[in-house]
Amino acid sequence: MATEDKNRATAAAILPLVGGAANVSSIAHCMTRLRLGLHDRSLIQDDALKAVPAVMGVVDDDTYQIVLGPGTVARVTPEFEKLVEEGRASAPEPATTVTADELASQGAEMKAARKAKNATPFKLFLRRIANIFVPLIPALIGCGIIAGLNGLLVNLGWLTSVTPALAAMASGFMALIAVFVGYNTAKEFGGTPILGGAVAAIIVFPGVANIEAFGQKLSPGQGGVLGALGAAVLAVYVEKWCRRWVPEALDVLVTPTLTVLVSGLVTIFGLMYVAGEVSTAIGTFADWLLSNGGAGAGLVLGGFFLPLVMLGLHQALIPIHTTLIEQQGYTVLLPILAMAGAGQVGAAIAVFFRLPRNESIRRTIKSALPAGFLGVGEPLIYGVSLPLGRPFITACVGGAFGGAFVGFFNQLGDAVGSTAIGPSGWALFPLLDGNHGLGPTIAIYAGGLVVGYLAGFVATYFFGFSKDLLTEFNVSQEPAASPATATAAGTPAPVTGPDPLEKTPAGV
């Protein structure tokens, strides 16, 4: 089957299972998930959706999220949008009349029910931060891979006439990343995006080197993405104030002028210095943590990353990763956090061997392992380890040992970093960078993965199952089994947690 036909077939299989075109209110996608706004979630057929071959799992959050995996989701989403448009165009007029008040009331109730469980101020703030940085990930990945290729060619002395061009391609985006952060920040906080970008552009303008603040000369890029974030947020508040008080006749002239002027002055004479100090402190602390904490720091970071993902708190790391990449050219935290995925893979392999009679779980593991090796761990987490309980804990143990391995070499002076955020597992190899050349960096990261696989496997195989758990789950799936029995026997539970990879950087 042609690729286009396959993607359209996947979209066509999904659409009726989410209530049809009339039930879809919004469509978007991140790196791995098709995100749908739905009018009535009672129309969703979860079990049938999970049975679609291309579907790895589902997440019931603010939006209804269908896990398709990297690459696939970017191809299926346009086909899904076409089908929804076609369905709406051919749909007959509704036979019943609903008043505007009734419709508004129903919509408000559904929206309130949908957001109630995850609407804590802190989680909403983290979600906003993720919405600012996640759209930048494709450019970070592309430029990071080009940077790695360029570094390899420079070290080998090959294609010397081409490497300067590759360096320009790899560095151009990072030189202006503050502008993109400012644009996305203003958009996310309800301002005019281009004004946010304009204010953030001040930070990277070479002319700021002639300006003095707090007794020091400023340098272009000082404050980086954190300064851009703060400058754009300030611009949004100034703009909103202007919209309230400036007469409409003057709004088109006065509002953008005052927005750039006021927030620009505060950025130059305050935010750039303060954000620069914070950015420097982040880089210094990360270096100090791994130089002194080494294996212990890696143990904690690798072991607790999966629980952070479950709570949705991993999104707080995105600005830190981006700041480190901007400062040092790579983030030393991501390869350590990626070990959580290695522990998950090892744990899943152990479950496969410990439950030889449970065909359902073994099928899930066999289908999800390739994605797990590439750093997409959601099918294994939500379909295997988390429903079983103990194997999720032993997967964290595997991640801790892998993180300790990479952290130990950091303590010895061999920094292992990633030039971009997003990928994990084997997919991270093209993005690796370090302070002692590509060969040692790849070897250390690969060693960490092997340690994570082995530790996750051993911990799960010997300590992941109690006798009662084995008795309950190591049984054959009989066709005549009742739904309750089938669930108890190991049918993967629906995915209901927060988004562990979008927004994420270090997918597991």
C-alpha positions in Angstrom: 0.0 0.0 0.0 1.4 3.5 -0.9 2.4 5.6 2.0 -0.3 8.2 1.3 -3.0 5.5 1.2 -1.7 4.0 4.4 -1.8 7.3 6.2 -5.3 8.1 4.9 -6.5 4.6 5.9 -5.2 5.3 9.4 -7.0 8.6 9.6 -10.2 7.0 8.2 -10.0 4.3 10.8 -9.6 6.8 13.6 -12.3 9.3 12.7 -15.5 7.2 13.3 -14.0 6.0 16.6 -13.9 9.6 18.0 -17.5 10.3 17.1 -17.1 11.4 13.4 -16.3 14.7 11.8 -19.2 16.5 13.6 -17.7 15.7 17.0 -14.2 17.2 16.2 -13.8 20.8 17.3 -10.0 21.2 16.9 -7.1 19.3 15.4 -3.4 19.6 16.2 -0.3 17.4 16.7 2.9 17.4 18.6 5.9 15.1 17.9 4.1 11.9 18.7 0.4 12.6 19.2 -2.7 13.6 17.3 -4.5 16.0 19.6 -8.2 16.4 19.2 -10.7 18.7 20.7 -14.0 16.8 20.9 -17.5 18.0 21.6 -18.7 14.8 23.3 -16.2 12.4 24.7 -18.8 9.8 25.4 -18.7 9.0 21.7 -15.1 7.8 21.9 -14.5 4.1 21.4 -11.2 3.7 23.4 -10.8 -0.1 23.0 -11.4 0.0 19.2 -9.0 3.0 18.9 -6.2 1.0 20.6 -6.8 -1.9 18.2 -6.0 0.3 15.2 -2.6 -0.9 14.0 -0.9 2.5 13.9 -2.3 3.6 17.3 0.2 3.1 20.2 -2.1 4.4 22.9 -4.4 7.2 24.0 -4.3 10.0 26.5 -7.4 11.6 27.9 -6.3 15.1 28.9 -7.4 18.6 28.0 -7.4 17.4 24.5 -8.0 13.8 23.5 -4.5 12.5 22.4 -3.9 9.6 20.1 -0.3 8.3 20.2 0.9 7.6 16.7 4.7 8.0 17.1 7.1 10.4 15.5 6.9 10.8 11.7 3.6 9.0 11.5 1.6 11.7 13.3 2.9 14.4 10.9 1.6 12.4 8.0 -1.7 11.2 9.4 -2.8 14.6 10.7 -3.2 16.3 7.3 -5.2 13.3 6.1 -7.3 13.4 9.2 -8.0 17.1 8.6 -9.0 16.5 5.0 -11.5 13.8 6.1 -13.0 16.0 8.8 -13.5 18.8 6.3 -15.0 16.4 3.8 -17.3 15.0 6.5 -18.5 18.4 7.6 -19.2 19.4 4.0 -21.3 16.4 3.3 -23.1 16.3 6.7 -26.8 16.9 6.6 -28.3 19.7 8.6 -29.2 18.6 12.1 -32.8 17.6 12.6 -33.1 19.2 16.0 -32.7 22.8 17.0 -30.5 23.8 19.9 -30.7 27.3 21.3 -27.6 29.4 21.7 -28.0 29.4 25.5 -28.3 25.6 25.6 -25.3 25.2 23.4 -23.2 27.5 25.4 -24.3 25.8 28.6 -23.4 22.4 27.3 -20.0 23.6 26.0 -19.2 25.2 29.4 -20.0 22.0 31.3 -17.9 19.8 29.0 -15.0 22.2 29.2 -15.2 22.5 33.0 -15.3 18.7 33.4 -12.5 18.2 31.0 -10.1 20.6 32.7 -11.0 20.1 36.3 -8.5 17.3 37.1 -5.5 19.1 35.5 -6.2 22.7 36.0 -3.8 23.4 38.9 -2.1 26.8 38.4 1.4 25.2 38.4 0.5 22.6 35.8 -1.2 25.2 33.6 2.0 27.4 33.9 4.2 24.4 32.9 1.8 23.7 30.0 2.2 27.2 28.8 6.0 27.0 29.0 5.9 23.7 27.0 3.7 25.4 24.4 6.4 28.0 23.9 9.3 25.7 23.5 7.9 22.5 21.9 7.2 24.1 18.5 11.0 24.9 18.4 12.0 21.2 18.7 12.0 20.3 15.0 14.4 23.2 14.2 16.6 22.2 17.2 16.7 18.6 15.9 17.5 19.5 12.3 20.1 22.1 13.2 21.6 19.8 15.8 22.1 16.9 13.4 23.7 19.3 10.8 26.0 20.6 13.6 27.0 17.0 14.4 27.6 16.2 10.7 29.7 19.4 10.4 31.8 18.6 13.4 32.5 15.1 12.0 33.6 16.5 8.6 35.8 19.2 10.3 37.5 16.5 12.5 38.1 14.3 9.4 39.2 17.2 7.3 36.7 16.4 4.6 34.7 18.8 2.3 36.4 21.9 3.7 34.6 24.1 1.2 31.2 22.8 2.4 31.7 22.9 6.2 31.4 26.7 6.5 28.0 26.5 4.9 27.0 23.7 7.2 28.1 25.7 10.2 26.0 28.6 9.0 22.9 26.3 8.7 23.5 24.8 12.1 24.1 28.1 13.9 21.6 30.4 12.2 18.6 29.2 14.2 20.4 29.2 17.5 21.7 32.7 16.9 18.1 33.9 16.6 16.3 31.5 18.9 15.5 34.3 21.3 13.3 35.9 18.6 11.3 32.7 18.1 10.9 32.3 21.9 9.6 35.9 22.1 7.2 35.4 19.3 5.8 32.1 20.8 5.6 33.6 24.3 3.5 36.6 23.1 1.2 34.3 21.2 0.8 32.0 24.2 0.1 34.8 26.7 -2.5 36.5 24.4 -0.4 39.3 22.9 0.6 40.2 19.4 3.3 37.6 18.5 5.3 39.9 16.2 5.7 42.4 19.0 7.0 39.7 21.3 9.5 38.8 18.7 10.5 42.4 18.1 11.2 43.0 21.8 13.1 39.7 22.1 15.2 40.6 19.0 16.8 43.4 21.1 18.6 40.7 23.1 20.5 39.4 20.0 21.1 42.7 18.3 24.8 43.3 18.0 24.5 47.0 18.9 23.7 46.2 22.5 27.4 45.7 23.0 27.6 49.6 23.1 25.2 49.8 26.0 26.1 49.7 29.7 23.8 48.4 32.4 24.6 47.8 36.1 28.2 49.1 35.5 28.9 46.5 32.8 28.8 46.4 29.1 26.0 44.2 27.7 26.8 41.5 25.2 24.6 40.3 22.3 22.5 37.3 23.4 23.0 38.1 27.1 20.0 36.6 29.0 19.3 34.2 26.1 15.9 32.4 26.0 15.1 33.3 29.6 15.5 37.0 28.8 13.4 36.6 25.7 10.7 34.9 27.7 10.6 37.7 30.3 10.7 40.4 27.7 7.9 39.0 25.7 5.7 38.5 28.8 6.3 42.1 29.8 5.4 43.2 26.2 2.1 41.4 26.4 1.2 43.2 29.7 2.2 46.6 28.3 0.2 45.9 25.1 -2.9 44.9 27.0 -2.6 48.0 29.2 -2.4 50.1 26.0 -5.4 48.4 24.5 -7.5 49.4 27.5 -6.4 53.0 27.7 -5.3 54.3 24.3 -8.2 55.7 22.1 -9.1 53.5 19.2 -8.1 56.2 16.7 -4.6 56.2 18.0 -4.3 52.5 18.9 -2.6 51.4 15.6 0.2 54.0 16.2 0.6 54.3 20.0 0.1 50.7 21.2 2.9 49.0 19.2 5.2 52.0 19.8 4.7 52.0 23.6 4.9 48.2 23.8 8.3 48.1 22.1 9.6 51.2 23.8 8.6 50.4 27.4 9.4 46.7 27.4 12.5 47.3 25.3 14.0 49.8 27.8 13.2 47.4 30.7 14.8 44.5 28.8 18.0 46.5 28.0 18.5 48.0 31.4 17.2 45.2 33.6 16.1 41.9 32.1 19.2 41.2 30.0 21.5 41.5 33.0 19.2 39.6 35.4 18.4 36.8 32.9 22.1 36.6 32.0 23.0 36.0 35.6 20.3 33.4 36.0 21.4 31.6 32.7 25.0 31.6 33.8 23.9 30.2 37.2 22.0 27.4 35.5 25.0 26.4 33.4 27.4 26.6 36.3 25.1 24.5 38.5 24.6 21.8 35.9 28.4 21.6 35.4 29.0 21.6 39.2 26.3 19.0 39.8 27.7 16.5 37.4 31.4 17.3 38.1 30.9 16.8 41.9 27.7 14.7 42.1 28.6 12.5 39.2 27.2 9.0 39.6 25.0 10.1 42.5 23.4 12.9 40.5 23.0 10.7 37.5 21.3 8.0 39.7 18.8 10.5 41.0 18.1 12.2 37.6 17.8 8.9 35.7 15.7 7.2 38.4 13.2 9.9 39.0 12.6 11.1 35.5 9.7 8.7 34.8 7.8 9.8 37.9 8.3 13.4 36.9 6.8 12.5 33.5 3.8 10.9 35.2 3.2 14.1 37.1 3.8 16.3 34.1 6.6 18.2 35.9 9.2 17.3 33.3 8.0 20.3 31.3 9.9 22.6 33.7 13.2 21.2 32.3 12.6 22.5 28.8 13.9 26.1 29.3 16.8 24.6 31.2 17.7 22.3 28.3 17.4 25.2 25.9 19.5 27.5 28.0 22.3 24.9 28.3 22.2 24.3 24.5 22.4 28.1 23.9 25.3 28.5 26.3 27.4 25.4 25.8 26.2 24.0 22.5 24.6 21.0 24.1 22.6 20.0 27.2 24.4 17.5 29.6 21.1 16.6 31.3 19.3 15.0 28.4 21.5 12.0 27.9 21.2 11.2 31.6 17.4 11.6 31.6 17.2 9.4 28.4 18.4 6.5 30.5 14.9 6.3 32.0 13.8 5.0 28.6 16.5 2.4 28.6 15.3 1.1 32.0 11.8 0.9 30.6 13.0 -1.2 27.7 14.9 -3.6 29.9 11.9 -3.9 32.2 9.6 -4.7 29.3 11.9 -7.4 28.0 11.9 -9.0 31.5 8.1 -8.9 31.7 8.1 -10.6 28.3 10.1 -13.5 29.7 8.3 -13.6 33.1 4.8 -13.9 31.6 5.2 -16.6 28.9 1.5 -17.5 29.0 0.1 -13.9 28.7 -0.2 -13.5 25.0 -1.9 -10.1 25.3 1.0 -8.4 27.2 3.6 -10.2 25.1 2.0 -8.9 21.9 2.0 -5.4 23.3 5.7 -5.7 24.2 6.7 -7.1 20.8 4.9 -4.3 18.9 6.1 -1.5 21.3 9.8 -2.5 21.7 11.0 -1.0 18.4 9.5 2.4 19.3 11.0 2.0 22.9 14.5 1.5 21.5 14.0 4.7 19.5 13.0 6.6 22.6 9.2 6.5 22.3 8.3 4.8 25.6 4.6 5.6 26.0 3.3 2.3 24.7 5.5 0.4 27.1 4.8 2.6 30.1 1.0 2.7 29.8 0.5 -0.6 28.2 2.9 -2.7 30.3 4.8 -1.4 33.3 2.4 1.1 34.8 -0.6 -1.2 34.8 1.5 -3.9 36.4 2.8 -1.7 39.1 6.1 -3.2 40.3 7.7 -3.2 36.9 7.3 0.5 36.7 9.4 0.9 39.8 12.0 -1.5 38.6 12.1 0.4 35.2 13.0 3.4 37.3 15.8 1.4 38.9 17.2 0.6 35.4 17.1 4.3 34.5 18.9 5.2 37.7 21.8 2.8 37.0 22.1 4.0 33.4 22.0 7.6 34.6 24.7 6.8 37.2 26.9 5.4 34.5 26.7 8.5 32.3 27.0 10.7 35.4 30.2 8.9 36.5 31.9 9.7 33.3 30.8 13.3 33.5 32.5 13.4 36.9 35.7 12.1 35.3 35.6 15.0 32.9 33.9 13.4 29.9 30.8 15.5 29.2 28.1 13.8 27.2 25.5 16.1 25.8 22.8 16.5 23.2 22.6 19.4 20.7 18.8 19.3 20.7 15.9 18.2 22.8 13.1 15.8 21.9 14.7 12.5 20.7 15.9 9.8 23.1 17.1 6.2 23.0 18.9 5.3 19.8 17.4 8.4 18.0 19.7 10.5 20.2 22.9 9.2 18.6 23.0 11.7 15.7 22.6 14.6 18.2 25.3 13.7 20.6 28.2 16.0 21.4 30.8 16.4 24.1 34.1 17.9 25.2 36.3 14.9 24.2 35.3 14.1 20.6 32.4 12.2 19.1 33.9 8.7 19.6 34.1 8.7 23.4 30.8 10.5 23.7 29.0 7.9 21.6 30.7 5.1 23.6 29.7 6.5 26.9 26.1 7.1 25.9 25.9 3.6 24.4 27.4 2.1 27.6 24.7 3.9 29.6 22.0 2.5 27.4 23.3 -1.0 27.9 23.6 -0.5 31.6 20.0 0.8 31.7 18.7 -2.2 29.6 20.5 -4.7 31.8 19.6 -3.1 35.2 16.0 -2.7 34.2 15.9 -6.3 33.0 17.6 -7.8 36.1 15.6 -5.6 38.6 12.3 -6.5 36.9 13.0 -10.2 36.3 14.0 -10.9 39.9 12.1 -8.2 41.9 9.3 -7.0 39.6 6.8 -9.7 40.4 5.4 -11.1 43.6 3.9 -14.6 43.7 0.4 -13.2 43.7 1.2 -11.0 40.7 2.6 -13.9 38.7 -0.4 -16.0 39.6 -2.7 -13.3 38.4 -1.0 -12.2 35.2 0.9 -15.3 33.9 -2.3 -16.9 32.5 -3.4 -17.6 29.0 -6.0 -15.3 27.4 -9.0 -17.5 26.7 -11.4 -16.3 24.0 -14.4 -16.9 26.2 -13.0 -14.8 29.1 -15.2 -12.1 30.5 -14.2 -8.5 30.1 -13.3 -8.3 33.8 -11.1 -11.4 33.5 -9.5 -10.1 30.4 -8.5 -6.9 32.1 -7.1 -8.7 35.1 -5.2 -11.0 32.8 -3.2 -8.2 31.4 -5.0 -6.3 28.7 -3.2 -3.0 28.6 -5.1 -0.3 30.4 -6.0 2.9 28.6 -3.5 5.7 28.7 -4.8 8.3 31.1 -1.7 10.2 32.4 -0.2 13.6 31.4 1.8 14.0 28.3 5.2 12.5 28.9 7.1 13.5 25.3 5.7 17.0 23.6 6.7 19.3 24.9 9.3 17.3 26.1 12.4 17.1 25.5 13.9 13.7 26.5 11.1 11.4 25.3 11.0 8.1 27.0 
